[in-house]
Amino acid sequence: MIGAASLRGVARAFLIALTSVCCLGGFVLLNLPEGGTIDVVGVALLSLALVVALVAILRAGRGSLKDREREARARDQFERTGEWPSDS
């Protein structure tokens, strides 16, 4: 059975691959000698890559916030009891 941690790893790898492919495709299409529709598609791919990268950054920030909250609760417990809570 696949765990949640491995699914997060797969999702992260997919976001990185999608961003890379969109950037590469966008730059290739923008550098082709024909213009018009191909340039529009190139710009759209680069825009999609930017959106995917921003989503990845925001997802990483959300996880960081959870870690900070958990650390703050652990500090509060340490101040009350004098013992650091276990990690489990």
N, C-alpha and C positions, 0 to 999 in steps of 0.2 A: 504494500500500500504506500502511496506517495504522501509524504508529510507536508505540512504547511510551509516549512522552511525551504524545501526543495521546489515547491511551486513558486515561491517568491523569487528564488534564483532563476527559474525558467522565465518568469515574467520580466525580470530585470534584463536577462540576456536577450529576450525578444525585443524589448524597448531599445536596447543598444543596437541590435541588428537592424531594426526598422529605421532608426535615426540614420545609421550609416548608409543604408541602401538609398534612402530618400535623398540624402545629401549628395551622394555620388551620382545618382541619376539626375538630380536637378542640375548639378554642375556640368555634366556631360551634355544634357539637352540645351543648356544655355550656350555652350561652346560650339554647337553645330552651326554650319554656315547658313542653313535656312533659318528664316525668322518666323514671325507670326505665331501660329498656334503652338509650335514646339517651344518657343520662349515662354509662353504662358504656362504650359505644363511644367517646364523647368522651375519657374517661380513658384508654382503651386507645390511642387515636391519639396523645395527648400522651405516653404512656409510650413508644410506638414512636419518636416524634420524639426523645425523650431518649436512647434507645438508639442511634439512628442518629448523633446528634451525638457521643456518647461514642466510637463506633467511628471517626468521622472524626478526632477529636482523637487517639485512640491511633494511628491510621495516620500522622498527621502527626508524632507523636513518634518513631515507628519510623524514619522517613526522616531525622529530625534526628540520631538516634543513628548512622546510617551516615555522615552527613557529619562528625560528630565523630571517628569512628574513622579516616576517611580523612585528616582534618586531623592527627590524632596520628601517623599513619604518615608523613605528609609532613614533620612536624617532626622525627621520628626520623631520616629520611633526610637532612634538612638538617644536623642535628647531626653525623652521620657523615661526610657528603661535603662540606659547606659550600655545596651547591647545592640550590635548591628544585626539586622534581620538576615535570615538565611536567604540564599539566592533561589531556592526552590519554591 
